[in-house]
């Protein structure tokens, strides 16, 4: 338990001090909720989905769009994927 707490504190600290750039691929039922939570909490977010229309609410709320996973990986610190199967 102690190790996990230290890691979490370190992660929270780095978000607060450094402001990680986060990429999120997969904005479906689950991914959309998770990405929305990140965006609402002020995280610098870049999104990507096969269906570009599903990303519109995120872009309107301040997220950036990545035209490819490669572009995303080059421009963010962390990539989160939420994909089926």
ZIHU-V833187 format. One record per residue. N is the residue number from 1. RES is the residue in one small letter. OMEGA is omega in degrees with one decimal (* if undefined). BURIAL is + if it has 9 or more other C-alpha atoms within 8 Angstrom, else -. Layout:
BEGIN
n=(N N)
res=(RES RES)
omega=(OMEGA OMEGA)
burial=(BURIAL BURIAL)
END
This chain:
BEGIN
n=(1 2 3 4 5 6 7 8 9 10 11 12 13 14 15 16 17 18 19 20 21 22 23 24 25 26 27 28 29 30 31 32 33 34 35 36 37 38 39 40 41 42 43 44 45 46 47 48 49 50 51 52 53 54 55 56 57 58 59 60 61 62 63 64 65 66 67 68 69 70 71 72 73 74 75 76 77 78 79 80 81 82 83 84 85)
res=(x x x x x x x x x x x x x x x x x x x x x x x x x x x x x x x x x x x x x x x x x x x x x x x x x x x x x x x x x x x x x x x x x x x x x x x x x x x x x x x x x x x x x)
omega=(-178.2 -179.0 -179.9 179.9 179.0 178.3 -179.2 177.8 179.4 179.8 178.8 -179.8 -177.5 176.0 -177.4 -175.1 -172.8 -175.7 178.7 171.0 -174.8 173.0 -178.7 179.1 179.3 -175.4 -180.0 -175.3 -178.3 -177.5 179.2 178.9 179.9 179.4 177.6 178.2 177.5 -178.7 179.1 -179.5 171.6 178.8 176.4 -168.2 171.4 -174.5 177.9 175.5 177.5 177.9 -175.5 -178.9 -179.5 -179.4 -174.7 179.6 178.9 178.7 177.6 -179.2 174.7 177.6 174.7 178.4 173.2 -177.6 175.9 175.0 178.5 178.1 179.3 -177.5 180.0 -171.6 -179.6 178.4 -176.2 174.4 175.7 176.2 176.0 -171.1 177.6 178.9 *)
burial=(- - - - - - - - - - - - - + + - - - + + + + + + + + + - - - + + + - + + - + + - - - + + + + + + + - - - - + + - - + + - - - + - - + - - + - + + + - - + + + + - - + - - -)
END
